[in-house]
Amino acid sequence: MAKSPKKKSPKKKKSPKKKVPRLILRSASPINVSLRGPHQPSDPKPYQQQEESAPHLSPERKDEVWQHEIDRRRQFPSGTMRVVSARQSAHSAREQQERFLAAQTKYAETQRQEKLTARMTRMEMTRQAEREATERRRAELEATREREATARQRLQEVALMKAAEEATAYAEKLRKQAEAQRDHEVHMANKAEQERRARQQHLEMLKWMEEERADRAAQEMEAKRKAIEAMAASRKAKRDAWAWKARQEAEAKAREAAEVKARFKESEAHRLMEETERKRQERQTKAEMEAAFRQKIEQERALERDKAIEREKAREKALKEVMAMHYKEDESGKLVKIADPFIEGMKKMRALEEEEAREMAELKALIAERDAAREKARVRQAKQREREIVKAQREIANVFQQNQAKEKRVKEELEQAERERNRRVAIETRKKIEEDNERRIEAERQAEADLRHAKQTEHQAQVAKAQHQEEMRQMKAKNHRKLQDEKRIAVMEWHYATDEEKIKYWSDSQCAFKKEISWRQQAWGEQSSVMDFAQRLGSRPLSARLVEPPAEVPPPPVPTGGSAPNMAPK
């Protein structure tokens, strides 16, 4: 754990050199030894409020405890942080979904604009082709009118032969048109069957994709539910483990405190008992020695008194004897002067005093020796007591260090288990993310395949549409040639028509033209612009765009023949 920078204190204090916590005894008794480590403050208040109530903690230790609290909050975040993380994930997913929908909408709008532009272009080209065809028809009509004068004679000559040939060609044309119509109907039926099969396959593919999407959603929901259950089980197991650890630590601390207190009480009681016994023995020994000393002194005094009495008696007797007899006979029978009894008495008294002084010195030496032995025993007992106190302190310090080592080992084991659990969760999360990425890539690949298939289908539809337009153009060209032939026949027959037939034909043509104009105005209305016309045309179905002329407008009559007077219009 990285240590936080040291706080600046008004006075520079040197950090302790030894890392082993020192037990400071405020008295000779170990009762003031703290059984609680610096990382276990007795005050349950926050760290900021404990600064004043815990002066025994150094600033470095306070920073270490504060950093430990910060790391614990980082390792086990609160519910608010988890909610914020979940909201951010949901917000990012929502933004991704919105970007995807915006891209889809933009792509659809682009496709619609392109289709609208293509439709307008096709419509404009169709109108241009119709205008060009109308101009060509008018030019051809004018050329025909100019060539009528020169071709009239030739037409009259070859009319019958041409009519027969044209009738045969017309019959052959009708037969070919019928065959072409049948072939076209067969082709359209086959094409409709292919389109029906393609639509059916597309619907089956959509149904299968919907089922796959539903199954994938169900699997994702199941995986999410299992993940939530696993997370809940992990949180419950973690709470149970921390609760069990707290209970075990509390029980171990209570047991250790009780054992230490019991040992301390037992040692204190034993010490008090020994101290009391020692004091009692000292008092008893002192009383005995004093009694023996007093008895000896009394005995010595009584002996001295007896000796003094005896000496006095002996002195008196000696004085009497000396006074009575100053001389004595020796071996030879001569009278010898007896020595001075006073001097002899003094000599005896001096010898007795020297003997008493020697005995008193011996007694004093014996008493001093006993006092020295007693003082030595007391010093030895005091040193033994000090050694026992130091031993008890060392035992308490060893127990404290063992508790710290045990707590550190348990903490490292829990951290290792937490790291292993986090590693497994990270592996599972990474695996799930990879699976999600694979599913997303597979879905994108499938979407791209579907898009390619849709584009291919659209291309096939466009190719089929182009083929159909080509067939319609060819059919329209055939119809145009047929119309030209019919016009040519009508022009040829016009020269053979009567005035009544011409008047009736012109009146019918004018009525039909007026009806067609009114019908077109009612059907389309007044067009303001090409864009409005293209939008209206694009918004209507294909069946409504292919407008057919009204049924009540009769086709132009084709004369069947008759006399051929010169009635050409001037």
C-alpha positions as CSV (number, residue, x, y, z in Angstrom):
1,M,0.0,0.0,0.0
2,A,1.5,3.3,-1.1
3,K,2.0,5.8,1.8
4,S,0.5,9.2,1.6
5,P,2.8,12.2,1.8
6,K,3.7,13.3,5.3
7,K,1.8,16.2,6.9
8,K,3.8,19.2,7.9
9,S,4.0,19.5,11.7
10,P,5.1,22.7,13.6
11,K,8.0,20.7,15.2
12,K,10.1,18.2,13.4
13,K,9.9,14.9,15.1
14,K,12.2,12.0,14.2
15,S,10.4,8.8,13.2
16,P,11.2,5.8,15.5
17,K,14.0,3.7,14.2
18,K,12.5,0.4,15.4
19,K,9.4,-0.9,13.7
20,V,8.5,-3.1,16.6
21,P,5.9,-1.3,18.8
22,R,7.5,-0.3,22.1
23,L,5.6,-0.9,25.3
24,I,5.8,2.1,27.5
25,L,5.2,1.3,31.2
26,R,4.0,4.2,33.3
27,S,4.7,2.2,36.4
28,A,6.4,-1.0,37.5
29,S,3.2,-2.9,36.9
30,P,2.3,-4.2,33.4
31,I,-1.3,-3.3,33.8
32,N,-0.8,-0.1,31.7
33,V,0.3,-2.2,28.7
34,S,-2.1,-1.6,25.8
35,L,-3.5,-4.8,24.1
36,R,-4.9,-2.8,21.2
37,G,-2.7,-2.0,18.2
38,P,-2.4,1.4,16.5
39,H,-4.6,0.2,13.6
40,Q,-7.5,-0.5,16.1
41,P,-8.5,2.8,17.7
42,S,-10.8,2.4,20.7
43,D,-12.9,5.4,19.5
44,P,-15.4,4.3,16.9
45,K,-15.6,7.8,15.5
46,P,-14.2,8.7,12.0
47,Y,-10.5,9.3,11.6
48,Q,-10.8,13.1,11.5
49,Q,-12.6,13.2,14.9
50,Q,-10.0,10.8,16.4
51,E,-7.0,13.1,15.8
52,E,-7.6,15.0,19.1
53,S,-8.7,12.0,21.1
54,A,-5.7,9.8,19.9
55,P,-2.5,11.8,20.7
56,H,-0.5,8.6,20.9
57,L,-0.7,8.1,17.1
58,S,2.0,9.7,15.1
59,P,1.2,11.8,12.0
60,E,2.8,9.0,9.8
61,R,0.5,6.4,11.4
62,K,-2.5,8.7,10.9
63,D,-1.7,9.1,7.2
64,E,-1.3,5.3,6.9
65,V,-4.7,4.7,8.5
66,W,-6.3,7.3,6.3
67,Q,-4.7,5.8,3.1
68,H,-5.9,2.4,4.3
69,E,-9.5,3.8,4.5
70,I,-9.2,5.3,1.0
71,D,-8.0,2.0,-0.5
72,R,-10.8,0.1,1.3
73,R,-13.4,2.5,-0.2
74,R,-11.8,2.2,-3.7
75,Q,-11.7,-1.6,-3.4
76,F,-15.3,-1.8,-2.2
77,P,-17.2,1.0,-3.8
78,S,-20.6,2.2,-2.5
79,G,-24.0,1.7,-4.1
80,T,-24.0,5.2,-5.6
81,M,-20.8,4.6,-7.6
82,R,-22.3,1.3,-8.9
83,V,-25.5,3.1,-9.9
84,V,-23.5,5.9,-11.6
85,S,-21.5,3.2,-13.5
86,A,-24.7,1.4,-14.6
87,R,-26.2,4.8,-15.7
88,Q,-23.2,5.6,-17.8
89,S,-23.3,2.1,-19.4
90,A,-27.0,2.5,-20.2
91,H,-26.4,6.1,-21.5
92,S,-23.6,4.8,-23.8
93,A,-25.8,1.9,-25.0
94,R,-28.7,4.4,-25.6
95,E,-26.4,6.7,-27.6
96,Q,-25.1,3.8,-29.7
97,Q,-28.7,2.8,-30.4
98,E,-29.6,6.3,-31.3
99,R,-26.6,6.6,-33.7
100,F,-27.6,3.3,-35.3
101,L,-31.2,4.5,-35.8
102,A,-30.0,7.8,-37.1
103,A,-27.8,6.0,-39.6
104,Q,-30.6,3.8,-40.7
105,T,-33.0,6.8,-41.1
106,K,-30.3,8.6,-43.1
107,Y,-29.7,5.6,-45.3
108,A,-33.5,5.2,-45.9
109,E,-33.9,8.9,-46.7
110,T,-30.9,8.7,-49.1
111,Q,-32.4,5.7,-50.8
112,R,-35.8,7.4,-51.0
113,Q,-34.2,10.6,-52.5
114,E,-32.3,8.5,-55.0
115,K,-35.4,6.5,-56.0
116,L,-37.4,9.8,-56.3
117,T,-34.7,11.4,-58.4
118,A,-34.5,8.2,-60.6
119,R,-38.3,8.2,-60.9
120,M,-38.4,11.9,-61.9
121,T,-35.6,11.3,-64.4
122,R,-37.4,8.4,-65.9
123,M,-40.7,10.3,-66.0
124,E,-38.9,13.3,-67.7
125,M,-37.3,11.0,-70.2
126,T,-40.7,9.4,-70.9
127,R,-42.3,12.8,-71.4
128,Q,-39.4,13.9,-73.6
129,A,-39.8,10.7,-75.6
130,E,-43.5,11.2,-75.9
131,R,-43.0,14.8,-77.0
132,E,-40.4,13.7,-79.6
133,A,-42.8,10.9,-80.7
134,T,-45.6,13.5,-81.1
135,E,-43.3,15.8,-83.0
136,R,-42.2,12.9,-85.2
137,R,-45.8,11.9,-85.8
138,R,-46.7,15.5,-86.7
139,A,-43.7,15.7,-89.0
140,E,-44.5,12.4,-90.6
141,L,-48.2,13.5,-91.0
142,E,-47.0,16.7,-92.7
143,A,-44.7,14.7,-94.9
144,T,-47.5,12.2,-95.6
145,R,-49.8,15.1,-96.6
146,E,-47.1,16.4,-98.9
147,R,-46.5,13.0,-100.4
148,E,-50.2,12.4,-100.8
149,A,-50.4,14.2,-104.1
150,T,-47.5,12.3,-105.6
151,A,-48.5,9.0,-104.1
152,R,-52.2,9.2,-104.9
153,Q,-51.9,7.7,-108.3
154,R,-49.5,5.0,-107.2
155,L,-51.7,4.1,-104.3
156,Q,-54.7,3.8,-106.6
157,E,-52.7,1.4,-108.8
158,V,-51.4,-0.9,-106.1
159,A,-54.3,-0.5,-103.7
160,L,-55.9,-3.9,-104.3
161,M,-52.6,-5.8,-104.3
162,K,-51.4,-3.9,-101.3
163,A,-54.6,-4.5,-99.5
164,A,-54.3,-8.2,-100.0
165,E,-50.6,-8.3,-99.0
166,E,-51.4,-6.1,-96.0
167,A,-54.3,-8.3,-95.0
168,T,-52.0,-11.4,-95.1
169,A,-49.2,-9.5,-93.3
170,Y,-51.7,-8.2,-90.8
171,A,-53.0,-11.8,-90.1
172,E,-49.4,-13.0,-89.7
173,K,-48.7,-10.0,-87.4
174,L,-51.7,-10.8,-85.3
175,R,-50.6,-14.4,-85.1
176,K,-47.1,-13.3,-84.1
177,Q,-48.5,-10.9,-81.6
178,A,-50.7,-13.6,-80.1
179,E,-47.6,-15.9,-79.8
180,A,-45.6,-13.0,-78.3
181,Q,-48.5,-12.3,-76.0
182,R,-48.6,-16.0,-74.9
183,D,-44.8,-16.1,-74.5
184,H,-45.0,-12.9,-72.5
185,E,-47.8,-14.2,-70.3
186,V,-45.8,-17.4,-69.7
187,H,-42.7,-15.4,-68.9
188,M,-44.6,-13.1,-66.6
189,A,-46.2,-16.1,-64.9
190,N,-42.8,-17.7,-64.4
191,K,-41.4,-14.4,-63.2
192,A,-44.4,-14.0,-60.8
193,E,-43.8,-17.6,-59.5
194,Q,-40.1,-16.7,-59.0
195,E,-41.0,-13.5,-57.2
196,R,-43.5,-15.4,-55.1
197,R,-40.9,-18.0,-54.2
198,A,-38.4,-15.2,-53.4
199,R,-40.9,-13.5,-51.2
200,Q,-41.7,-16.7,-49.5
201,Q,-38.0,-17.4,-48.9
202,H,-37.6,-13.8,-47.7
203,L,-40.5,-14.2,-45.3
204,E,-39.1,-17.5,-44.0
205,M,-35.7,-15.9,-43.6
206,L,-37.3,-13.0,-41.7
207,K,-39.2,-15.5,-39.5
208,W,-36.0,-17.4,-38.8
209,M,-34.1,-14.2,-38.0
210,E,-36.9,-13.2,-35.7
211,E,-36.8,-16.5,-33.9
212,E,-33.0,-16.3,-33.7
213,R,-33.3,-12.8,-32.3
214,A,-35.9,-14.0,-29.8
215,D,-33.7,-16.9,-28.8
216,R,-30.7,-14.7,-28.5
217,A,-32.6,-12.2,-26.4
218,A,-33.8,-15.1,-24.1
219,Q,-30.2,-16.4,-23.8
220,E,-29.0,-12.9,-23.0
221,M,-31.7,-12.4,-20.4
222,E,-30.8,-15.8,-18.9
223,A,-27.1,-15.0,-18.9
224,K,-27.8,-11.6,-17.3
225,R,-30.0,-13.2,-14.7
226,K,-27.3,-15.8,-13.9
227,A,-24.7,-13.0,-13.8
228,I,-26.9,-11.0,-11.4
229,E,-27.4,-14.1,-9.2
230,A,-23.7,-14.8,-9.3
231,M,-22.9,-11.3,-8.2
232,A,-25.5,-11.4,-5.5
233,A,-24.1,-14.8,-4.3
234,S,-20.6,-13.3,-4.4
235,R,-21.6,-10.2,-2.4
236,K,-23.4,-12.5,0.1
237,A,-20.4,-14.7,0.4
238,K,-18.1,-11.7,0.8
239,R,-20.4,-10.2,3.5
240,D,-20.5,-13.6,5.3
241,A,-16.7,-13.9,5.1
242,W,-16.2,-10.4,6.5
243,A,-18.7,-11.1,9.2
244,W,-17.1,-14.4,10.0
245,K,-13.7,-12.8,10.0
246,A,-14.9,-10.0,12.3
247,R,-16.4,-12.5,14.7
248,Q,-13.3,-14.6,14.7
249,E,-11.1,-11.5,15.3
250,A,-13.4,-10.3,18.1
251,E,-13.5,-13.8,19.7
252,A,-9.7,-14.1,19.3
253,K,-9.1,-10.6,20.8
254,A,-11.5,-11.3,23.6
255,R,-9.8,-14.6,24.3
256,E,-6.4,-13.1,24.2
257,A,-7.5,-10.2,26.4
258,A,-9.1,-12.6,28.9
259,E,-6.0,-14.8,28.9
260,V,-3.7,-11.8,29.3
261,K,-5.9,-10.4,32.1
262,A,-6.1,-13.8,33.8
263,R,-2.3,-14.3,33.5
264,F,-1.7,-10.8,34.7
265,K,-4.2,-11.2,37.6
266,E,-2.6,-14.5,38.5
267,S,0.9,-13.2,38.4
268,E,-0.1,-10.1,40.3
269,A,-1.8,-12.2,43.0
270,H,1.2,-14.5,43.1
271,R,3.5,-11.4,43.3
272,L,1.4,-9.9,46.1
273,M,1.3,-13.2,47.9
274,E,5.1,-13.6,47.6
275,E,5.6,-9.9,48.6
276,T,3.4,-10.4,51.6
277,E,5.1,-13.6,52.5
278,R,8.5,-12.0,52.1
279,K,7.6,-9.0,54.2
280,R,6.1,-11.3,56.8
281,Q,9.2,-13.5,56.8
282,E,11.4,-10.3,57.0
283,R,9.4,-9.0,59.9
284,Q,9.5,-12.4,61.6
285,T,13.2,-12.8,60.9
286,K,13.8,-9.2,62.1
287,A,11.7,-9.8,65.2
288,E,13.5,-13.1,65.9
289,M,16.9,-11.5,65.4
290,E,16.0,-8.6,67.5
291,A,14.7,-10.9,70.2
292,A,17.8,-13.1,69.9
293,F,20.0,-10.0,70.0
294,R,18.2,-8.6,73.0
295,Q,18.3,-12.0,74.7
296,K,22.0,-12.3,73.9
297,I,22.6,-8.7,75.1
298,E,20.6,-9.6,78.3
299,Q,22.6,-12.8,78.7
300,E,25.8,-10.9,78.1
301,R,24.8,-8.2,80.5
302,A,23.8,-10.8,83.0
303,L,27.0,-12.6,82.4
304,E,28.9,-9.3,82.7
305,R,27.1,-8.6,85.9
306,D,27.9,-12.1,87.2
307,K,31.4,-11.7,86.1
308,A,31.6,-8.3,87.6
309,I,30.2,-9.7,90.9
310,E,32.6,-12.6,90.7
311,R,35.5,-10.2,89.9
312,E,34.5,-8.0,92.7
313,K,34.3,-11.0,95.0
314,A,37.6,-12.3,93.7
315,R,39.2,-8.9,94.0
316,E,37.9,-8.5,97.5
317,K,39.0,-12.0,98.3
318,A,42.4,-11.4,96.7
319,L,42.7,-8.1,98.4
320,K,41.9,-9.8,101.7
321,E,44.4,-12.6,101.0
322,V,47.0,-10.1,99.8
323,M,46.4,-7.9,102.7
324,A,46.4,-10.9,105.0
325,M,49.5,-12.4,103.5
326,H,52.0,-10.5,101.6
327,Y,54.6,-13.3,101.6
328,K,54.6,-17.0,100.9
329,E,57.0,-19.8,101.1
330,D,58.7,-21.1,98.0
331,E,59.8,-24.6,97.5
332,S,62.9,-24.1,99.5
333,G,60.8,-22.8,102.3
334,K,61.9,-19.3,102.0
335,L,59.4,-16.5,102.4
336,V,58.9,-14.8,99.0
337,K,57.1,-11.5,98.6
338,I,53.8,-12.0,96.9
339,A,53.1,-9.8,93.9
340,D,50.8,-6.8,94.1
341,P,47.3,-8.1,94.0
342,F,46.0,-4.8,92.5
343,I,48.3,-5.0,89.6
344,E,47.3,-8.6,89.1
345,G,43.7,-7.7,89.3
346,M,44.2,-5.0,86.8
347,K,45.9,-7.4,84.5
348,K,43.0,-9.8,84.8
349,M,40.5,-7.1,84.3
350,R,42.4,-5.9,81.1
351,A,42.4,-9.5,79.8
352,L,38.7,-9.8,80.5
353,E,38.0,-6.5,78.7
354,E,40.0,-7.6,75.7
355,E,38.1,-10.9,75.5
356,E,34.8,-9.1,75.8
357,A,35.8,-6.7,73.0
358,R,36.8,-9.6,70.8
359,E,33.5,-11.3,71.4
360,M,31.6,-8.1,70.7
361,A,33.5,-7.6,67.4
362,E,32.7,-11.2,66.5
363,L,29.0,-10.6,67.3
364,K,29.0,-7.4,65.3
365,A,30.6,-9.1,62.4
366,L,28.1,-11.9,62.5
367,I,25.2,-9.3,62.6
368,A,26.8,-7.4,59.7
369,E,27.2,-10.6,57.8
370,R,23.5,-11.5,58.4
371,D,22.4,-8.0,57.3
372,A,24.6,-8.3,54.2
373,A,23.1,-11.7,53.3
374,R,19.6,-10.3,53.9
375,E,20.3,-7.3,51.7
376,K,21.8,-9.5,49.0
377,A,18.7,-11.8,49.1
378,R,16.5,-8.7,48.9
379,V,18.4,-7.4,45.9
380,R,18.4,-10.8,44.3
381,Q,14.6,-11.0,44.8
382,A,14.1,-7.5,43.4
383,K,16.2,-8.4,40.3
384,Q,14.3,-11.7,39.9
385,R,11.0,-9.7,40.1
386,E,12.3,-7.2,37.5
387,R,13.3,-10.1,35.3
388,E,9.9,-11.6,35.7
389,I,8.3,-8.3,34.8
390,V,10.5,-7.9,31.7
391,K,9.7,-11.5,30.8
392,A,5.9,-10.8,31.1
393,Q,6.4,-7.7,29.0
394,R,8.2,-9.7,26.3
395,E,5.5,-12.3,26.4
396,I,2.9,-9.6,25.9
397,A,4.9,-8.0,23.1
398,N,5.4,-11.4,21.5
399,V,1.6,-12.1,21.7
400,F,1.0,-8.7,20.2
401,Q,3.4,-9.3,17.4
402,Q,2.0,-12.7,16.8
403,N,-1.5,-11.1,16.6
404,Q,-0.2,-8.5,14.2
405,A,1.5,-11.2,12.0
406,K,-1.6,-13.3,12.1
407,E,-3.9,-10.4,11.2
408,K,-1.4,-9.4,8.4
409,R,-1.4,-13.0,7.1
410,V,-5.2,-13.2,7.2
411,K,-5.4,-9.9,5.5
412,E,-3.0,-11.1,2.8
413,E,-5.0,-14.3,2.4
414,L,-8.2,-12.3,2.0
415,E,-6.6,-9.9,-0.4
416,Q,-5.2,-12.9,-2.4
417,A,-8.6,-14.5,-2.5
418,E,-10.2,-11.1,-3.5
419,R,-7.6,-10.7,-6.3
420,E,-8.3,-14.3,-7.4
421,R,-12.0,-13.6,-7.4
422,N,-11.5,-10.3,-9.2
423,R,-9.3,-12.1,-11.8
424,R,-12.0,-14.8,-12.3
425,V,-14.7,-12.1,-12.6
426,A,-12.5,-10.2,-15.1
427,I,-11.9,-13.4,-17.1
428,E,-15.6,-14.2,-17.1
429,T,-16.5,-10.6,-18.0
430,R,-13.8,-10.6,-20.8
431,K,-15.2,-13.9,-22.1
432,K,-18.7,-12.5,-22.0
433,I,-17.6,-9.3,-23.8
434,E,-15.8,-11.4,-26.4
435,E,-18.9,-13.6,-26.9
436,D,-21.0,-10.4,-27.2
437,N,-18.6,-9.0,-29.7
438,E,-18.7,-12.3,-31.6
439,R,-22.5,-12.3,-31.6
440,R,-22.5,-8.7,-32.7
441,I,-20.0,-9.3,-35.4
442,E,-22.0,-12.4,-36.5
443,A,-25.2,-10.2,-36.5
444,E,-23.4,-7.5,-38.5
445,R,-22.1,-10.1,-40.9
446,Q,-25.6,-11.6,-41.2
447,A,-27.0,-8.1,-41.7
448,E,-24.4,-7.4,-44.4
449,A,-25.3,-10.7,-46.1
450,D,-29.0,-9.8,-45.9
451,L,-28.1,-6.3,-47.3
452,R,-26.1,-7.9,-50.1
453,H,-29.0,-10.3,-50.8
454,A,-31.5,-7.4,-50.7
455,K,-29.3,-5.4,-53.1
456,Q,-28.9,-8.4,-55.3
457,T,-32.6,-9.0,-55.2
458,E,-33.1,-5.3,-56.0
459,H,-30.6,-5.5,-58.8
460,Q,-32.4,-8.5,-60.2
461,A,-35.7,-6.6,-59.9
462,Q,-34.1,-3.6,-61.7
463,V,-32.7,-5.9,-64.4
464,A,-36.2,-7.6,-64.8
465,K,-37.7,-4.1,-64.8
466,A,-35.3,-3.0,-67.5
467,Q,-36.1,-6.2,-69.5
468,H,-39.7,-5.5,-69.1
469,Q,-39.2,-1.9,-70.2
470,E,-37.3,-3.1,-73.2
471,E,-40.1,-5.5,-74.0
472,M,-42.6,-2.8,-73.6
473,R,-40.5,-0.5,-75.8
474,Q,-40.3,-3.1,-78.5
475,M,-44.1,-3.7,-78.1
476,K,-44.7,0.0,-78.2
477,A,-42.5,0.2,-81.4
478,K,-44.5,-2.6,-82.9
479,N,-47.7,-0.8,-81.9
480,H,-46.3,2.4,-83.4
481,R,-45.5,0.6,-86.7
482,K,-48.9,-0.9,-86.5
483,L,-50.4,2.5,-86.0
484,Q,-48.4,3.9,-88.9
485,D,-49.7,1.1,-91.1
486,E,-53.2,1.7,-89.9
487,K,-52.8,5.4,-90.5
488,R,-51.4,4.7,-93.9
489,I,-54.4,2.5,-94.6
490,A,-56.7,5.1,-93.2
491,V,-55.1,7.8,-95.4
492,M,-55.4,5.5,-98.3
493,E,-59.0,4.8,-97.5
494,W,-59.6,8.5,-96.7
495,H,-59.3,9.2,-100.4
496,Y,-62.0,6.7,-101.1
497,A,-64.3,8.0,-98.2
498,T,-67.4,10.1,-98.8
499,D,-68.1,13.6,-97.4
500,E,-70.5,12.3,-94.8
501,E,-68.0,9.8,-93.5
502,K,-65.3,12.5,-93.3
503,I,-67.6,14.9,-91.4
504,K,-68.6,12.1,-89.0
505,Y,-65.0,11.1,-88.5
506,W,-63.9,14.7,-87.7
507,S,-66.7,15.3,-85.3
508,D,-66.1,12.0,-83.5
509,S,-62.3,12.9,-83.3
510,Q,-63.0,16.3,-81.9
511,C,-65.4,14.9,-79.3
512,A,-62.9,12.2,-78.3
513,F,-60.1,14.8,-78.0
514,K,-62.2,17.1,-75.8
515,K,-63.2,14.1,-73.6
516,E,-59.6,13.0,-73.2
517,I,-58.5,16.6,-72.3
518,S,-61.3,16.9,-69.7
519,W,-60.6,13.5,-68.3
520,R,-56.9,14.2,-68.0
521,Q,-57.6,17.5,-66.2
522,Q,-60.0,15.8,-63.8
523,A,-57.5,12.9,-63.2
524,W,-54.3,14.9,-62.6
525,G,-55.5,18.4,-61.9
526,E,-53.5,21.5,-62.4
527,Q,-49.8,20.7,-62.1
528,S,-47.7,23.5,-60.5
529,S,-44.3,22.1,-61.0
530,V,-42.4,19.0,-62.1
531,M,-41.5,18.2,-58.5
532,D,-45.1,18.2,-57.4
533,F,-46.0,16.0,-60.4
534,A,-43.1,13.6,-59.5
535,Q,-44.1,13.5,-55.9
536,R,-47.8,12.7,-56.8
537,L,-46.7,10.2,-59.4
538,G,-44.3,8.6,-56.9
539,S,-46.9,8.4,-54.2
540,R,-49.4,6.5,-56.3
541,P,-49.1,2.7,-57.0
542,L,-47.9,1.4,-60.2
543,S,-51.3,0.3,-61.4
544,A,-52.5,3.9,-61.0
545,R,-49.6,5.3,-62.9
546,L,-50.3,3.2,-66.0
547,V,-53.3,5.3,-67.0
548,E,-55.5,3.9,-69.7
549,P,-57.8,6.2,-71.8
550,P,-61.5,6.0,-70.7
551,A,-63.6,3.2,-72.1
552,E,-66.2,5.6,-73.6
553,V,-63.7,7.1,-76.0
554,P,-64.1,5.1,-79.3
555,P,-61.0,4.4,-81.4
556,P,-60.8,6.1,-84.8
557,P,-63.0,4.3,-87.4
558,V,-61.2,2.4,-90.1
559,P,-63.1,2.6,-93.4
560,T,-63.7,-0.7,-95.1
561,G,-63.5,0.5,-98.6
562,G,-66.0,1.8,-101.3
563,S,-65.8,4.3,-104.1
564,A,-62.6,6.4,-104.2
565,P,-63.6,9.9,-105.3
566,N,-61.0,12.7,-105.0
567,M,-62.0,14.0,-101.5
568,A,-58.6,14.6,-99.9
569,P,-58.5,17.5,-97.4
570,K,-57.0,20.7,-98.8
